[in-house]
Amino acid sequence: MGFRHLRVAIVARSVHPLHGFGGLERSVYDLARFLARSEVDVTLVTAPPRAGRSADEIHPGLRAVYVPYRTFPLAGRRGTTVIDRSTAYPVFGLRAGRAALDLVRSGSVDIVHGFGASVLGYARRRREHAVPLVLNPQGLEEFGATDPSRARLKRAAYLPLRKAVLACARAADRIIATDRALQPVVEHHLRVPADRVCVIPNGVDLESLDSLATGEDGARVRANAGIAADEAVLLSVGRIEKNKGFHILVDALAAIRLHGGPAAVQKWKWVLVGDGPHRHAVERQIDQAGIRDRTILAGRVDDKTLHSWYEAAALFVHPTLYEGSSLVTLEVMAHRKAVVATLAGGLPDKVKPGINGWLVEPGKADALAAVLSGALGNLSQLPPMGRSGRAIVEAEFDWPILARKHLELYGGLLA
């Protein structure tokens, strides 16, 4: 079967730019867009878009089937709370999966590709139909609480969602692990044999990314923020919540300030881009640590400004305690920046110690401080590391490469 005759139904609760701009939304957006560019006939099954948004923004040739996503009372905003994910999301999965089932029954699709619990309605009837099911379970947060102090409560709250995802996994012909480091995790939590799991990473579109910002844009945001020419920008990006580990980074930076060292080690500014429920706690900690004058809390920014900060950075610092695939790390690598990250999730697939950065144990402020001090004391090593990071993205994580891997997966299932 030629790819131009292939018909794929992509099922997901949200997609950029119809709903938001998180990791799931960007992954679905890129998959749908690049499949459509490959002349695949794509039908997107998702929730109704926000006002003024249309599936044409993803690709003009894409068809959309909209399934209502109704949030339960007291569940909070759609997709943002544990309660919502364990109540409204499985119900949406039943409805969206049934919409995919209708497409199968009408002979309109050759492959159903679902994200998370969104294909629950199709999974329950999978054995009655020959159309293969591919499942991308995404971050699997519902299988491992990110805050140890609430692990038992959170795990109990996620029980309905875990059951929904497990039902989808049992029905799937192939399950995608988004990093090699995550393949054992996927096999363990979803209770599936290794031969049903394949690795296709999340990635970035380098052509689009390269158009967003230049070195001049980086110099502009530095100047606007009052950062001196001899100050190294340590950049962090992410939703400010406890599992992102920003409080650990504050402790590490406080230790660097307190213990001194060579003058070069003390010439830095930490820029944190993002917002979230833990912001006020991080701000208090910054004040207590005495690094307020060295910290810039940029908040939420538009895409142009975010990529300008990537250009402005000397070093990207990702102190996360829990991680899925980490698109922001790939983005900053594409901007040729060295990375300090933790041994969490899929990060070891991207950050190669001594080649394009460093990896430290999650939650270890002293180890993080030691690595940062070493990097600040030898800034000349960072540009070559950054170039190596770009080469890794070009070879493994650029979306034209990943689209081809998806097409090969579909072709193998249909052969």
C-alpha positions in Angstrom: 0.0 0.0 0.0 1.5 3.4 -1.0 1.4 6.0 1.7 -0.7 8.4 -0.4 -3.5 5.8 -0.2 -3.1 5.2 3.6 -5.9 6.3 5.8 -5.2 7.1 9.5 -7.5 8.1 12.3 -5.6 10.0 15.0 -7.5 10.1 18.3 -6.5 12.5 21.1 -8.2 14.6 23.7 -6.4 17.7 22.6 -4.1 19.1 19.9 -2.3 22.3 19.2 -3.5 24.9 18.2 -7.1 23.8 18.7 -6.8 23.4 22.5 -3.4 24.2 24.0 0.4 23.9 23.7 1.5 21.1 26.0 3.6 18.1 25.1 0.6 16.0 24.1 -0.8 18.8 22.0 2.4 19.4 20.1 3.0 15.7 19.5 -0.5 15.2 18.0 -0.1 18.4 16.0 3.3 17.3 14.5 2.1 13.7 13.8 -1.1 14.9 12.0 0.8 17.6 10.0 3.6 15.4 8.8 1.4 12.5 7.9 -0.8 14.8 5.9 2.3 16.3 4.2 3.2 12.7 3.2 -0.1 12.5 1.4 -1.7 10.3 4.1 -5.4 10.7 4.4 -5.7 11.9 8.1 -8.9 12.1 10.2 -8.4 13.7 13.5 -10.9 12.7 16.3 -10.6 15.2 19.2 -12.6 17.6 21.4 -14.2 20.6 19.8 -11.8 23.5 19.2 -11.7 26.8 21.1 -13.5 29.6 19.4 -11.9 30.8 16.2 -9.7 27.7 15.8 -10.0 25.2 12.9 -8.3 21.9 12.0 -7.2 23.7 8.8 -4.5 25.4 10.9 -2.9 21.9 11.3 -3.1 21.0 7.6 -5.7 22.1 4.9 -6.3 18.5 3.8 -7.1 17.2 7.3 -10.6 16.1 8.3 -11.8 16.5 11.9 -14.4 14.7 13.9 -15.3 16.5 17.1 -16.4 14.6 20.2 -17.7 16.6 23.3 -15.4 16.6 26.3 -17.6 17.4 29.3 -15.8 18.1 32.6 -17.6 16.9 35.7 -18.5 19.3 38.5 -15.6 20.1 40.9 -13.2 18.4 38.5 -11.4 21.6 37.5 -10.3 22.6 34.1 -10.2 20.0 31.3 -7.1 17.9 31.4 -5.4 19.9 34.2 -6.4 18.0 37.4 -6.2 14.4 38.6 -10.0 14.4 39.2 -10.7 15.5 35.6 -8.3 13.0 34.1 -9.9 10.1 36.1 -13.5 11.1 35.4 -14.1 13.1 32.2 -11.1 11.8 30.3 -12.2 8.1 30.3 -15.7 9.1 29.4 -14.3 11.1 26.5 -12.2 8.0 25.6 -15.3 5.9 25.3 -17.0 8.5 23.0 -13.9 9.3 20.9 -13.1 5.6 20.6 -16.6 4.9 19.4 -16.2 7.7 16.8 -13.1 5.9 15.6 -15.1 2.6 15.6 -17.7 4.3 13.3 -14.9 5.2 10.9 -13.6 1.7 10.9 -17.1 0.2 10.3 -17.7 2.6 7.4 -14.4 1.5 5.8 -12.9 5.0 6.1 -9.6 4.2 7.9 -6.8 1.6 7.7 -5.1 2.5 11.0 -6.3 3.9 14.3 -3.6 5.8 16.2 -4.7 6.7 19.8 -3.1 8.8 22.5 -3.6 7.7 26.1 -7.1 6.7 27.0 -8.7 8.5 24.1 -9.4 5.2 22.2 -11.1 3.4 25.0 -14.3 3.0 23.0 -12.5 1.4 20.1 -10.3 -0.8 22.3 -13.3 -2.4 23.8 -14.4 -3.6 20.4 -11.0 -4.1 18.8 -11.3 -7.9 18.5 -14.3 -7.5 16.2 -12.4 -5.5 13.6 -9.2 -6.0 11.6 -8.1 -2.4 11.5 -4.9 -2.2 13.7 -4.6 -0.1 16.8 -1.4 1.9 17.6 -1.2 3.4 21.1 1.0 6.2 22.3 0.4 6.2 26.1 2.4 9.4 26.6 3.9 10.2 30.0 2.2 7.5 32.1 2.0 9.9 35.0 -1.1 8.0 36.2 1.1 4.9 36.9 3.6 6.7 39.1 2.9 9.6 41.4 5.3 12.5 41.0 5.0 13.8 44.5 6.2 11.1 47.0 4.3 12.8 49.9 1.0 12.3 48.0 1.9 9.1 46.2 -0.7 6.8 47.8 -3.5 9.3 47.5 -2.6 10.2 43.9 -2.3 6.6 42.9 -5.7 5.9 44.3 -7.2 8.9 42.5 -5.8 7.8 39.2 -7.2 4.3 39.4 -10.0 4.8 36.8 -7.6 6.3 34.3 -5.1 3.5 34.8 -7.8 1.0 34.1 -8.7 2.8 30.9 -5.1 3.0 29.6 -4.5 -0.7 30.4 -7.6 -1.6 28.4 -6.3 0.4 25.5 -2.9 -1.3 25.8 -4.4 -4.8 25.9 -6.2 -4.1 22.6 -3.3 -2.3 20.9 -1.3 -4.1 18.1 1.7 -1.8 18.8 2.5 0.5 21.7 4.9 3.4 21.2 7.6 4.2 23.8 8.7 7.7 23.2 12.3 7.0 24.3 14.6 3.9 24.6 15.0 4.7 28.3 11.2 4.5 28.7 10.6 1.1 27.0 11.0 -1.0 30.1 8.7 1.4 32.0 6.0 1.0 29.3 6.4 -2.8 29.3 6.2 -2.9 33.1 3.3 -0.5 33.7 1.2 -1.6 30.7 1.9 -5.3 31.3 2.7 -6.0 27.6 5.5 -8.1 26.0 8.5 -6.5 24.5 7.6 -7.5 20.9 4.5 -5.3 21.1 6.5 -2.2 22.0 8.4 0.0 19.6 10.4 3.1 20.2 9.5 6.2 18.2 10.6 9.4 20.1 8.8 12.7 20.3 10.6 15.3 18.3 10.8 18.8 16.9 10.3 20.3 13.5 13.7 21.9 12.9 12.6 23.9 9.8 9.9 25.7 11.8 12.0 26.0 14.9 14.9 27.6 13.1 12.6 30.4 11.9 11.5 31.5 15.3 14.6 33.2 16.7 18.1 34.3 15.9 21.2 35.3 17.9 20.1 38.9 17.6 16.8 38.0 19.2 18.7 36.4 22.1 20.8 39.6 22.5 17.6 41.6 22.6 15.9 39.7 25.4 19.2 39.8 27.4 19.4 43.6 27.0 15.7 44.1 27.8 16.2 42.1 31.0 19.3 44.1 32.0 21.6 41.2 31.9 25.3 42.2 31.6 27.4 41.1 28.7 29.7 39.0 31.0 26.8 37.2 32.9 26.0 33.7 31.8 22.3 32.9 31.4 21.2 29.7 33.1 17.9 29.0 31.5 15.1 26.7 32.8 11.7 26.3 31.1 8.6 24.5 32.3 5.4 24.5 34.3 6.3 25.5 37.9 5.1 22.6 39.9 7.0 20.5 42.5 7.9 17.6 40.2 9.8 19.9 37.9 12.5 20.3 40.7 13.0 24.0 40.5 13.2 24.2 44.3 16.2 21.8 44.0 17.9 24.2 41.5 17.3 27.1 43.9 19.2 25.2 46.6 22.0 24.5 44.2 22.3 28.1 43.1 22.2 29.3 46.7 25.1 26.9 47.4 27.1 28.3 44.5 26.5 31.9 45.7 27.3 31.0 49.3 30.5 29.1 48.7 32.0 31.4 46.2 34.8 30.2 44.0 36.4 31.8 41.0 35.0 35.1 39.9 33.7 33.6 36.7 31.5 31.1 38.6 29.7 34.0 40.2 28.7 35.8 37.0 25.4 34.3 36.1 21.7 35.0 36.0 19.0 32.3 36.3 16.0 32.8 34.0 12.9 30.7 34.6 10.3 30.7 31.9 6.9 29.4 32.8 4.2 29.6 35.5 2.3 27.2 37.7 0.9 26.4 41.1 4.3 26.2 42.8 5.5 29.6 41.6 4.9 31.4 44.9 6.7 28.8 46.9 9.7 29.0 44.5 9.7 32.8 44.8 9.8 32.6 48.6 12.6 30.2 48.4 14.5 32.5 46.0 14.2 35.3 48.5 15.3 33.1 51.5 18.3 31.9 49.4 19.4 35.5 48.7 19.5 35.1 44.9 16.6 37.4 44.0 19.0 39.8 42.3 20.3 36.9 40.1 16.9 35.5 39.2 14.5 36.5 36.4 11.0 35.0 36.5 9.8 35.5 33.0 6.4 33.8 33.4 4.5 32.6 30.4 5.8 33.9 27.1 5.0 33.6 23.5 6.8 31.2 21.2 9.0 33.9 19.7 10.2 35.1 23.2 10.7 31.5 24.4 13.0 30.7 21.5 14.8 34.1 21.9 15.6 33.0 25.5 17.0 29.7 24.1 19.3 31.8 21.9 20.3 33.9 24.9 21.2 31.0 27.2 24.7 29.8 27.9 23.4 26.6 29.6 20.0 25.0 29.9 19.2 23.5 33.3 16.4 21.0 33.7 16.3 19.8 37.3 13.1 17.7 36.9 12.2 15.0 39.4 9.9 13.2 37.0 9.9 13.4 33.2 8.3 11.9 30.1 10.0 12.8 26.9 10.9 16.5 27.4 10.4 18.5 24.2 11.9 21.6 25.8 15.2 19.8 26.1 15.1 19.0 22.4 14.2 22.5 21.5 17.1 24.0 23.4 19.4 21.4 21.9 18.2 22.5 18.5 19.4 26.0 19.4 22.9 24.5 20.0 22.9 24.9 23.8 24.5 22.5 26.3 22.2 20.9 28.9 22.3 20.0 32.5 19.5 17.6 33.2 18.5 14.7 35.6 18.4 11.0 35.1 14.7 11.0 34.7 12.3 9.6 32.0 13.6 9.9 28.5 16.3 12.5 29.2 19.2 10.0 29.0 18.2 9.4 25.4 18.9 13.0 24.6 21.6 14.3 27.0 24.9 12.4 26.5 27.4 13.2 29.4 30.6 14.7 28.1 29.1 15.2 24.6 26.3 17.6 24.8 25.9 18.1 28.6 25.6 16.5 32.0 23.2 14.2 33.9 22.7 14.2 37.6 20.6 12.3 40.0 17.1 13.8 40.6 16.7 15.7 43.8 20.5 16.1 44.5 21.2 19.8 45.0 24.8 19.3 45.9 25.5 17.3 42.7 23.7 19.8 40.7 25.7 22.7 42.2 29.0 20.9 41.5 28.1 20.4 37.8 26.9 24.0 37.4 30.1 25.3 39.1 32.2 23.3 36.7 30.3 24.5 33.7 30.4 28.2 34.8 34.1 27.9 35.4 34.8 26.7 31.9 32.3 28.4 29.5 34.5 27.7 26.5 33.4 24.0 26.6 29.7 24.9 26.2 29.5 25.9 22.5 31.1 22.6 21.2 28.6 20.7 23.4 25.8 22.8 22.0 26.8 21.9 18.4 26.8 18.2 19.4 23.3 18.5 20.8 22.1 20.0 17.5 23.7 17.1 15.6 21.8 14.6 17.9 18.5 16.3 17.1 19.2 16.3 13.4 20.0 12.6 13.4 17.3 11.3 15.7 14.6 13.8 16.6 13.6 15.8 13.5 10.0 15.2 12.6 10.6 14.2 8.9 12.6 11.3 10.3 9.9 10.5 12.9 7.1 10.6 10.3 8.9 8.1 8.2 9.2 5.8 11.3 5.4 6.0 11.9 4.7 5.2 8.3 7.0 2.2 8.4 5.2 1.0 11.6 1.8 1.4 9.9 3.1 -0.4 6.8 4.4 -3.3 8.9 1.1 -3.8 10.6 -0.8 -3.7 7.3 1.6 -6.0 5.4 
